[in-house]
Amino acid sequence: MSAAPGDVKRIGAGELRTFIQDAGELKKGTLLYDGGQLLNLARYENKLFCDAKGSGASPYKVSLVYSDAPAPAFKGRCSCPARTFNTAFCKHAAALLVAWARAPESFAVSEAPPPGAPGGDTARKSVKKGSANAQAMMKSGVEQVGTLVRELGVSGVATIGGDRIEQMEKLAEALRENRLRRLSARTLDLAALLRGQAAGGRQARGAPRGALPAVAYANVMADLLLTARKLEKHLAGEPLDDRHVEELVGKTWKASDRKPAGDLTLVEYAFSTRTTSDDFVIRESRFIDLESGRHVSEKQILPVFLAKRTEPKRSFAGEVLAGARATTYPGYPPLRVDFSDLGDKRPLDAGALEAVLARALPDVGAALAALQEHRKDVFAPDLVPVAVLTDTLFARGARLAAVDDKGEALHLPDDPALEERLAGSLRDARLRALLGDVGIDAALPTLWPLAAVVEGPLGLELRAVLDQGLAARGGPLEGSAWNAAAREAGASPAAIALGEVREELAEALVTGLTGLSARATDPLAARLRDLRLEKQAALLQALPQRPEPADRLDDFIKLYQVLEMALVRLAGATQIDRASTERVPTYESVSVARPDETLSPDEVARRRAAGAMNRYIAAVHHARYYASLPASELVASIFPIWADGTATPTIARTFAPLGAEAIAAAEKALTVKAGRVAKLTAVRVLQAVVLHGGPARAEATAMLGKVAEHAKDAGLRALARDALDVIELTHAAPSGGPGNDAVRARRAARLGRVHELAKALGAAPTKEERLEALKALSELGDLAALPAFRRAFYADASREVREEAAYALAQLGDVEMVETFVRMLASRGVDEREAKIAAYALGFLGDVRGLSELLSAYADGYKPGIVADAIRAFGPVALTPLVDLIESRPELAKRAAALDALKKMDDTAVAACLVERIEARRGDADLADKAPLYLKLADVHAHSRREVATALISALSSAPGKEAQAAVKAAQKALGVVKRSK
């Protein structure tokens, strides 16, 4: 139907694709309309209007303008973030057109455009009055925030109801629309805290359910007041520093506003892809400049719908950008850059990593000084990037600390994901430096590491630790939880005392400054004087003397902020007494407090499962236990000892001087059908034998060569290749020369391909492309791919990619993943698919630490076929535990999967296991009762059937009772002495 002049053409639902080319946006718009998300549908002349519900408290304003010439068309406008990218239709505009096509009668005809609607006024009018209006709206917003903070500060939160919280959320939305970014964000934080208290749901770690986290509340209130005061001065004529413009009010910076930066030599140490809560995709590279030591970042920020069809920003991992040129945005470190010239790209080599170390801060004290300087600016972001030289990590309880060569320690966050990532990065390598962000966590100066420079057998390497998107922090700890964390982390008594004073001040702000009396402040002032904070004590005691509670607020907030800086100084570096620590054998760069006892592997496993022991202390106990065993026992008990990934370094050291005996044991582990970890241990043993020297060196080298060339297992081939490279670098040309150059050139070629595929795995926009890169990287079979696989496993948006990454990690023999896979399998009642992945992965790895949970899953009847195959893959390691389980629960023998697992194990091993049990029970009254079970299990192999039947006849022939005679007769039938009944 045509439209009258100045009217809107009627369209049918079938015409929607004529005007909306993006099928994805049309689908989203249809879902919004069907979900009742559009309000206040209206029509004025040739324009359509509505309000669309969004993620904020206030709806988005949406309009469509219809025109006939040169062809019928609709142009959409919307106040949502996606429309800043000038797309033809966002999902809200698409929803409005769907409404017009389906139900034009629902549109009210207006005499004028709705107030605030986009497109309602002409551009000329907007320009004419926009500046004055914007200034007035900003001033109004700042005044409203000041009023809000003053009311809460005086009266406290006790009288705050749900309607007041809703007003705060609406205020935050209005502040955002008026470009008051920081005030908007903090107002939303305040509303969320108060709503959490009201609902009894969201609260800080360690706080009682429904309790308002006082420190978090006081931090937000302080930030709101200080920001409002700064903006009041700015609106009165005081200019803002460019950094504060970006942080406080926001600005679109033109190229002419940015500063040029040339001759940069950049190394990327972190790359992340993350999606924000308002559906924006952020791809970011974090660099360190080898010339200046500055940290910079390059970002690509796109709405989700546009990110899907935009070429993704690439990663520069494994490269050095020499002579790069860019412009820098105003802001805080890491400075955002926009490249104009990437310079000459060259491979990341040992020289570049030496330059990273040369530009790193020399010690923990320098990192703390950088943090203190950064925090002097109250409007600076919470975190500041650093690279700091680190000698070792100290594991104390659930928390790690980075220790420099002076013994001073900087805390790392209490984060299980970080512990797992660091373990993977530091195994078989020495830590040289950590790169990441330093800030405050639970009042403790804390480093969130993103990457590590380590030195392994093949030289310096840059290894990823955490992605920026994964380095999120929890809320501040409260009360006893804070004290416990501070004491466990080694904070000084003075720091703990000051933290308690600051927490009590936060509680006073929650209650309201009307109730602030000398009775409350005098004891706190006395404690401040004990800490030699005389000025702060005097300021605190002066507050109750002011008759008007509102007059107390500014100085109260000032005092609270000053005490934070004092707390940062007091809770700075912790001194570690190296004499009381012990290096972890598996992790050269990690130390722990020296244990007073040596625990068995079973007890270690029990404590680990209970969360009472970290992996590093467990590794010390494992090393002590295996080192205490004589070499003869280690040789005789290849299984299960060699199948324990934590024992590998100890076994390699123990077997290195044994020569021919070590080679025989390694050959047995490599040729017997056994789990992957036992074979990986064999490769490590052969490498240790060669490096130790002696007559067996040549034979061990030849065996490694065969594994590197002919092993079907990609992980084995990769490990053997690395072992040969280490041997060649160590023995062929220890002082450098052609031998070293050949090895490094060979490795550089492989690493180039690994980095190329790893970039695609990390940044490709589609799941299919990432899966293709993952497959190619797996087929390459290089251990340098492990960090990329770990990153994909932990962070990829696609569950399918994460699943394939888990299998790739298992196939390359990443024993650091065992405990993660065990936890996944143990959570099979919560996430069945994750548990299934873990079962497969544990079977691929064949690490004995995963066997117990697999047997538990098998006993529960969880995926019996999959779990039985995983157990069978362990080889002889799994035989005794499996028979133990079936013997304790005979009904399991009725499962075909159980017998199939035994059928695929070595017949001699099965026979030996069962015969050993019969001999151990010879003379026991219950042997005849167990005989049918032993015969059933032995029946999977002809050899084991004969051996077990013979052993039972020998043990029971002279035994009294009908049960014993029946068992003998059954054994004779198994031997064919008596025909079996049909």
N, C-alpha and C positions, 0 to 999 in steps of 0.2 A: 504494500500500500504506500503510495507516495505521500510526502508530507507537505502541508501547507507552508508557505513562507513563514519563517520564525517558529516552526513547530518541529517535533521529533517524529521521524518516520517510524511507523509500526513495523516490526519484523517478527517472523516466526522462529521457533526453536531451531528449525533446520537451517536458518540463515546465520546462525551464530559464528560458524567457522569462516564465513565470508569476512567478518569483521575482526575476529580474534584468531590470529594465525597460530599462536602457541597453544597446542593441544593440552599441554600440562597446566597452563594457567586457566584454560577453560574448564578443565576437570576440577581444579581447586575451587574456582568460582562457583561451579555448580554445587559442590559439596557445602560451601559456605551458605548459599541460598537455601539449599535443602535443610540445612541445620538451623535455620532461623536466625542467622547472624546479622541480617540487615534490618536497620531500624529507620523510621522516619522517611519513607520513600516519598519523593516529591518531584514535580516537574514545573519548570519555569521557562517559557519560550522554547528555545531549542536546546535546553539543558535538563539533565536528570541528576538528582541528588539523593544521597542517603548517608546514614551513619553506619559504620561497620564495626562490630565488636572485634577487638584485638587483644594482644597480650597485656596491654596496660589497663589502667583504671578508666581512662577516657576512650571513647570510640574514635576510629579514624574517620575523617571527613572525605567523602568520595563524590566525584562528579563526572558526568559524561557530556561532551559537547557534540551535537550533531551538525553536520554540514552536507549540503548537496553537491557542491562543486569542489574539485572537478568531477568527483564521483561520490556517491553516498559513503559517508565514513563517520565513525565515532572516535573521539579523542578523549582518553581517560586522564583524570587527575586524582591524586590521593595523598593524604598526609602521612601515609605509612613509609617506613624507611626504604622499601624497595623502589618507590617512585623517584628517589634521588638519582637513580641510574637511568632515567629517561626511557623506560620501556614503554611500549605502546599500551599495554594493559597489565596492571598488577592483578593479583587474584581478587582484590576487592572491587576493582573496576569491572572485571569480568563477571563477578557476581551481580553487580548492578545491571549489566546488560542482559544477563540471564533473567533477572526479575522483570525487565521491560519486555522481553520476548514472551515470557510465560504469563505474566499477570499485569498488563499495562493498566488495568482498572484499579490496581492497588496504589497507584501513584496519585497523591493529592496535588491539585493544580494550585500553585502559589502565585501571589501577587508580586513577589520579589524573591530573589535567591535566599535560601536559609542563611542565618547569621553564621559566619565563620566558614562557609562552604568554599572549597577551592574553586576558583574560576568565577566566583560570584561577583567580584568587582573587576573592573578593568585594570590592566597592568599599570596604566598611568596613575590611577588612584592609589594603587599599592605603593608605587615608588614615591608618590607625593607625600604620603603620611607614614610610610613604613618606619623610617628611622626614629621619629619621635615616639611612635607607638612601641617599638621594640625597646627603647630606653625606658619608657614608663612601665612596660610589662616586666622587664628585668628588675627594676626598682621595687615594684609591687611584690614580686616573688621573693626577693631578698628580705623585704620587711616581714612577709608572712613566715619565713623560716625563722627570723629573729624572734618573732612573737611566739612561735611554737616552742623553740628552745627555752625561751624565758619562762613560759608557763610550766613546761615539764621540769625545768630546773628548780623552780620555786616549790611547786606542789608535789612533785614526784609522779610516779606512774600508777598509783593505787586507784585513782579515779578514772583512768583511761578506759573507755568502752569501745565496742566494735564500731560505732558510728564515727568516733574520732579517728580510729585507724583508717577507715575508708576515706575520710577527709585527707589524711596524710598521703594516701596512695593517689588520690586525685590531684593533690598539690604537686606530687612528684611528677605526674604526667604533664601538668601545666609548666613546671620548671623545665622539663626536657624540651617542650615545644618552644620555650623562650630561650633556648641555648644555654641554660644554666646546668651544664652537664654534671658537675661534681655535686651540687646541691641536690639535684634530682636523684642521683644514685644513692647518696647517703640518706635522703629522706625515705627512699624505698627500703634501705637496710634497716632504718629505725622502725618503719611500719612492720617489716617482717619479724623483727625481734619481739615487738609488742604483740603481734598476732600470734606468734609462737607461744608466748607466755599465756595469752588468753586461752589458746586451744590446748595447752599442755602438751604440745607436740614437739615443735622444733626448739632445740636448746643446744647449748654448747656442750662439748665433751666434758664429762665429769660433773655436770650440774644436775640437780634433782629434776625429775620430770615436771615440766610446767614452770620451773624457776627461771626468772629472767637472768641471763648471763650478765652480771654487773659490769665486768671489764669491757665486754663487747659494747654494751649500752653506753658506757662512759666514753669509749673511744669514738663512737659515732656522734654523740652529742658534742664532744670537743671539736671534732672535724667540722660539724655543721656550724658551730658558733664562729670558729676561726675563719672559715670560708665566707660566711655572711659578713663578718667585719671587714675582710679584705675587699669584698665586692662593694660594700658601702663606700669605702674610700675611692674605689675605682669609678663608681657612678657619680661621685662628687668631683671627679676630675683628675684623680691620681692615675697615671698610666700604669698598665700592667706589663711586667716582663713577658716576652714572647712565650717563654715556657709556661708561665701562669695563664696566658691567654688560651693555650692549647688545653691545659688541664682544667681550668675553671669555667670558661665560657665557650670554648670550641671555635674553630675557624677553618674554612677551606683554604689551605695555603696554595697560592699560585706558585708557578716556577720562579717568578721574580721575587717572591718572599723568601725563598729558600737560599741557603748558603752553599756555594760551590765547595767541593772537596775533591782534590786530585791526588794522584800518585798513591792511591791506597793499595795495600797488599793484604788481601783478605783471605782468611781461612774460615770456612763454615764449620761450626762445632755443634749446631743443633738445627733441625728442621722439623716443623710441625704442621699438621693440618687439623683444624678443629672447627666445629660449628657452634656458634653462639646460641643463646637461648632465644634470640629474636631472628633466627634463621639467616645468619650470615656465615659464610665460609671464610676463614682466615688461614692463608698459607703463609708461613713465615720462615725465613732463614735468619739465624743468628751468627754473626761473624765476630772475629777479633782481628784488628788491624796489626800486622806484624811490624809496621813502622812506628806507630804511636802507642799501641796497646789499648786503644779505644775499642769499645764494643758497639757495634751497629747492627741494625736489622733491616731486612727488606720484606715488605708485606704485600700480599695481594688480598684485598677485602672485597667480597662480592656477595650479593644475596644468593641463596641456595639455587633458585631457579636459573640465575644467570651463570653461576659457577659450573653448572652441568654442561653448558655449551660454550664455555670459555677455555682457551688453552691454559692449563694450570701453570703457575709459577714453578720453575724448575728448581731442584736442589743443586747445590754446588759441592756436595760431599765428595771428598777425595781429590779436590782441586785447589789450586792456589790462584786467586785472581790478582795478578801482578800488574800494577799500573792502572788500576780501575779508576774511573771518574764517576762522580755522582753529585747530587745536591742533597743537603740534609735538611730535614724538617726541624723547626724549633721543638724543644722538648727535653726530656731527661734521658740519661743512658738506659738502654741502648738507643742511640740516635737512629731514627728511621731515615733510610736513604732511598733515593730514586736514581737508579743507574742510568748514566748517559753513555758509558763505555765500560764494558766488562774487562778491558785490558787483555793481557796475554794470559791465557789459561794454561797452567802446567800441572802435572800430577803432584799431589801432596807427598812430600818425601821427608826423610829424616831431617834435612836442613831446615825445612819450614817448621817442623815440630820443635826443633831446637830453638828456633826464633820465638815460638809460642812460649816456651819455658823462659826464655830471656825476658819476655815482656810481662810475664806473670808477676803478681805481687810476691815479694820474697818470703812472707810468713803470715801467720794468722793475725798477728798484731796489725799488720798493714791492712788486712781485709776489714778488721774491726774499725780502724781509723777511717777507712773509706765509708763504712756504714754510718759512723757517727757524723761525718761531714755531710753525708747525703741527708740524714735525718734532721739536720739543723733547719732545713727548709720544710716547714710543716705541710706544704702542699706537694711535696715530692711523692712519687709512687712509693709503695711499701718496700719494694725490692730494688736493689742496685746490682748490676752485673759485675762479676769479678772473675779473674783467673788467679789462682793462688797455688804456690808450690806446696806440696804436701808430701810428707815422708811416709806416713802410715795412717791407717784407720784404727781407732780403738773401739772395740765392741764392749759396751757396758749395758747389760740388761737388754731392753728392746731398742736401744738407741745407739747410733754410731757417732763418733766424733772424728773429724779430720785433724791430724796431729802434724805439726811442722817439725823441723830438725831441732828446735829448741825445747820440744816437749809441750808446747802450747796447743790447745785443742779448740776447734770451732765445731759446735754441735751440728749434726745432720738431723733432719726431721724423723720423727717416729712414724715410719711408713714401711709396711711390709713389701710393697711393690719396689721401693727403693732398695731394700736389702737384697731382694732377688736380682734386680738389675745390676747392682754393684758386684754381687757374687759372680755373675756371668762375665762382667767386664774385667775383674781382677784375678780370676783364676789363672795360675801359671804366668803371672806378670807382676812387675813391681810398679807401684803407683808413683808418678812424678808430679802431677798437678791435677787439680779439679777446676772445671769451668762451670759457672752457673750463676745463681742469684743469691745474695745474702740479704737477710731481713730479720724480723723478730718473730719468734714462735714461743708461746707460753712464757713470754718475757725473757727468752733466751736467744741470744744472737745465733742465727741458724743459716746454714748454707744448703740451698736446694741445688744439687749438682745436676747438670745437663750432659756433661761429657767429662771424660778423663783422658789424660795423656799417660800412657803406661809404657813400660819397657819390658818386652818379652824376649824370648830366645832369639827372635829375628829382628830386634831393634825397637825403635819407638813406634807407637801406634796411637791413633786418636780413636777412642771407643765411645759410642753413645751410651748414656746412662738413663736419662729420662727425657721425654718430650716436654716442651714447654706446656702443652695442654694437659699433661698428666701431673705436673708439679703443683697441683692445687693443694691448698692447705685447709685444714679443718679450723673450726672456730677456736678462740682462745680457751685455755683450760681455766677452771674456776676452783677456788677454795682448796680443799685437801688434795684434789687431783693436780692442781698447779704445784703445790708444795712437794708432792710425791715425784712429779716429773722433774722439778728443779733439783731436788736432792739426788735423784737417780742419775741425772746428767752431770752431777758434780758442781753445781752452783755454790758459790760461797755463802756462808751464813749471813753476811751483810746483804748480799743480793736477795736472799730469801726474805730477810726482814723488811727490806724496802719494798719488795713485791707485795708483801702482806699489807703494808701501810697503804700502798696505792690501791689495793683491792678494797680495803675498808673505805677509802675515799669514794671509790666507785659505788659501793653500797650506799653511802650517804647521798650520792646524787640520785640514785634510784628512789630513795625515800623522799627526797626533796630538801632543798637548802633551808626551808622554813624551820625544820627541826634541827639544824646544825647548831649545837651549843658547845660551850667551853668544856662541858663534861665529856663530849665526844672528841673534841679536837686536842685537848691538853695531853692525854696519853699518847696520841699520835705524834704531836709536836715533840714530846720527850724522846720518842724513838728516833725521830729525825735528828735530834741533837746528838743522840748516841752515835749516829752515822756521820756526824760532823756536817750536817746540812742545816746550819744555823739560820741562814736567810729564809730558807723554805719553811723552817719551823716557825719563825716569826710571822711570815705571811699567813700561815695556817691559823695561828692563834688570833690574828687580827680579824679573821672573817666573822666570827660570831658577834663581834662588837658593833658591826654595822646593823642598824635597826631594820633596814629594808632588805628582805631576803633577795630581791632581784639585784641589789647592788653587790651581792656576794659572787654572782655567777662568773663574771669575767676573770676575776683573780683566782677563783676556784679552778677554772679551766686552765689558766696559765700555770698554776701550781701543778696540776695533774700532768700537763705536758712536760714541764721541767723535770718532774720526777721520773718520767719515762726515759729521758736522756741520761739521768743519773743511773737509772737501772741498767741501761745498755752498757755503761762503763763498768758498773759493779759486776754484772753478770757476763763480763767479757770472756776472755780466754780462760779455759780451765787447764791447770797444770797436770800433766800425766806423769806419774812416777814409773819410769821405764823399768826400774829394777824389780817391780812387782808384776810385770807383764810377761807374757809368753807369746812368741810368734805362732801364727796358725800355719802348720806345714803346707796345707793345700793352697793357702792364700798368703804369699810372701809379704804382702803389704798390710796385713791385718794382724793386730795383736789383741789379746784378751787378758783379763786378770788371771794370774796363774791359779788353776784349780788345785785344791788340796788332795784330790783323790783321782783315781782312774776308774772310769765306769765302763761296763761291757757295752757292746753295740746294742743289745736288747734294751738295756736300761736307758741308753741315750735315745733310742727310738721312742720309748715310752714318754720320756720327758719332753722330747720335741713335739710329740703328738698332743701333749697337755699344754703346750705353749710355755713351758717352764725353762726352756733352753734355746738360745739362738744357734744358727747353723755354724758359727765360728767356734764357739765353745764345744759344740758337738764334734767338729772336725779335730780339735785338739785331743778329745777323749778317744776318737777313733784311731788317730795316729799313735797315741800312747799304747793303746791296746794291741794294735797289730805289730808295733815295734817290739812289744814284749814277747811275742811268739818266736820260737826258734825257727830258723830258715827251713829246717826239715819239715816242720809242721805246715809252714806256708806252701812248701812244694807238694806235700801230701794232700793238702786241703785247698787246691786251686778253687774248687767250688765249695762253699759260696763266697769265699773271701775275695776272689778276683772279680766277682760280679758286683761288688760294692763300690760305687763310684767315689765315695769319700776315702777309700783305702788305696786308691791307685797311686798317689805320690809316695806313700809309705812303702808300698810293695815294690815300686820301681827302685827306690833307694836301697831297700833291703836286698834285692836280687842283683843289683848292679855288679857287685864283686863275685857273684857265684858262677859266672862264666857259662860253661856247658850245662850245668844244672838249671840255670835260668833259661837257657835257650830251649831245653827239653820241656820245661814247664810252659813256656810261651807257645811252643809248637802244639802241645796238647790243647791249650785253650783256643788256639786258632783252628784246629782241625775237628775238635769235638763239636757236635751240634749244640751250641750254647747261646746264651743271650749276648747282645752286642757289647755290653760293658765289659764282660770278661775278655772279649777279643781286643777291645780298646786298651785294656790294662796290659795285655800281651804286647801290643805295639809299644807302649810306654816302657815296658821292661826291656825290650830289644834295644830301644834308643838309649836307655840307661847303661846297658851292657857295652854298647859301642863307645859312648862317651867316657866310660870308666877305663876303657882300654884293655889290653891283654890278648891272649891267643884267640879268644872267642869273638873278637871284634869283627873279623871278616865274615864269619858265618852269620852273625846277627845282622850285619849290613845287607848281606845277600837275601836274608829272609824278609827284611823290610822292603827291599826292592821288589820281591815277588808280590808282597801285599799291595804295594803302591801301583803295580801294573795290572795284577790279575784278580784282586779281590772283587767280588760282586757287590760288596757293601760300600756305598759311596763314602760313608763316614770313616770306614777303615782306610780306604784309599787316601782320603784327604789327610788323615792323621799320619799315615806312613810317609806321604809326600813331605809334610811339614817336618817330620823327624829327620828325613834324609837331608832337607835343606839346613836344619840346625847342625847336623853332623858335618856337612860340607863347609858351612861357615866357621865351625869351631875347629875342625881338624885340617881341612884342605888348605886353607889360607888364613890362619888366625890373625895375620897382620895386614890383611887387605890384599888386593891384587886381582888377577883375572878370575880366580875361583870365586871370590866374593862377588865380583861384578856380574858373573854369569848367573849366580843364584839370585841376585837382586833384580837383574833384568827379567829373569824367568818369572819371579814373583810379581814384579811390577805389571807384566802383561796380564797375569791372572787377576790381579787386584783391580786393574782397569776395567775388566769385564764385570767383575763383582760389583764395583761401584756403579757402573752403568745400569745394571739390572736392579741394584738396590734402590737407585733413584726412582726408577719406574715403579717398583713395588711400593715405595713410600708416597709417590705423588701422582700416579696415573689417576685420571678422573673417574674411570669406570672400573667396576669390579672385575670384568672380564680381562681388561688390560693388566690389572694387578695380579690376577691369577696366572696369566701367561708369563709375566715376569717372575713370579714365584716358582713356577714350574722350571723355567730356564735356569734360574739360580740354583734350584735343587739338583738339576742334572749336571751343573758345573761341579758340584761336590767339593766346595772349598770352605774351610772352616772360617774364613774371613766373612762369610755370609751370615754367620750366627747372629750378629747384632741386628741385621736387617730382618731376619726371621723373628727374632724376639720382639722387635718393634711392631711388626705386623701382627704377631700373636696378641700383644697387649693392647694395641691401639687402633687397628684397622676397623673401619665402620662396618665392613661386611663380615658376617659370621662365617661365611664359607671361606673367606680368605684367612680368617683366624684359625679355622679348622685345618686348612692345608699347611699353614705355618707351623702348627703344633706337630703335624706329621713330619715336616721337614726338619724341625729341631730334633725330633727323636731319631730320625734316620741319620743325622750327622753326629749323633751320640752326645747331645748336650745334657750332661748329667746334672747341671744346675737346675734343670726344669723338673727333676723328679718330684720334689716336694710339692710343686705347683700342681702337677698332674695328679698326685695322690689326693690333694685337697679337692680337686675337681671330681674325682671318682667318689670320694667320701660324701660329696654333696649330691649324690645321684637322686635323692628324694626331692631335691629342689630344682635341679636342671639336668634332665635326663640326657639331652644332646651333648652337653659339656662332659658329662660322665662317660658317655660312649667314646668321645674323642680321647679322653684321658686313658680309657682302657686300651684302645688301640696303641696310643703313644707309649704307654708303659710296657706293652708287649714288644714294641719296636726296640725300646731301650734295653730291656732286660736287666735293669738295675735292681738288685735284691731288695732295696728299700721300698720298692713299689709292690712287692709280692704279697705282703700281708693284707693290704687293702684289696688287691685283686682276689685273694682267697676269701676275704670277707664278702665281697660282692658276689662271688660264686656261691657261697653258702646261702646268701639271701635270694638266690635264683635270679639275679640281675643279668640279663643278656647272656645266658649260659654259653651259647656258641661263641660269642665274641670274647668273653672272659676266659673260656677254656683255651681258645687259640692263643690269647695273650700269655696265659700261664705256661702253655706248652712251649712258647717261644723262648722261655727262660732256660730250657734244656734241663740238665741234671740238677741245677740249682733249685728248681721248683719241685722236684720229685718228693723229697722227704716231707716238706710242709704240706703238699697236696695229699699224700697218704695219711699224714697226721689228721688232717681235716676230715677225710673220708672215714677214717677209723673212729673219730669222735662222733661222726654223724653218718652212720651206715646207710641211711636212706639216700644219700647223695650218689651212692654207687648205682642206683637205678637210672641215673641220668646218662643218656648216651654220650653227652658232652664230656663227662668225667672219664669214661672209658676211652673215648676218642683221644683225649689229651694224653693218657698213658700209652695208648697205641702208637702215638707219634714220637714217643720218647725212646731212647736207646734200650733194646731188650735186655742187654746185660745189666744196665743200671737199674732197670725195674726189678729184675730178678734179685740182684744184690740187696736192694733196699728191703724187699719183702722177706728174703731169707734172713737178713740181719734181725728183723723183728721177731721172726719165729724162734731164732736161736736165743734172743734175749728173753723170750717168754717160756722157754723150755721148762717144764715142770710147773708152770702156773695153771691154776684151775680154769682160767678163762680162755686158754689157748684154743681149746676145742670149739668154743663159741665163736671165736674170731676166724677159725679156719675157713668157713665158707666165703667170708669176705676176701681173705687173701687169695683164695683160688679164683674168685670172680675177677679180682684185679689182675692176677697173673695171666688170665686167659686171653689177654690182648695180644700176647706173643707166644709162639710155640716154645721158644727157649725158656722164657720166664715161667710158663706153665709147668714144664718138666722140672725145673729147679725148685720151684715152690712146692709142688706136689711131693717131690722126693724129700724135701726138708720136713714137711708135715708128717709123712709116714715115719721118718726117723724119730721125730719128737713125740709122736702120739701112739706108736705101736704098743708100747708097754703101759700106756696110761689106762687107768680103770674108767668104767662108766660107758653108758650107751653113746653119749655125745662124742667121746673120743673115738670110739669104734666107727661111728657114722662118718666122722671126719676123715678117718683113715680110708674108709671105703670110697668116699668122694675123691680123695687124692689118687687112689688106685685107678678110678675111672678116668681121671684127668691124664694118667700115664698110659691108659689103654690096657692096663692089666685086667680090669673088669670092664666089660662093655657098658657103654652109657645107655641108660634107658631112654626109649624114644619118647 
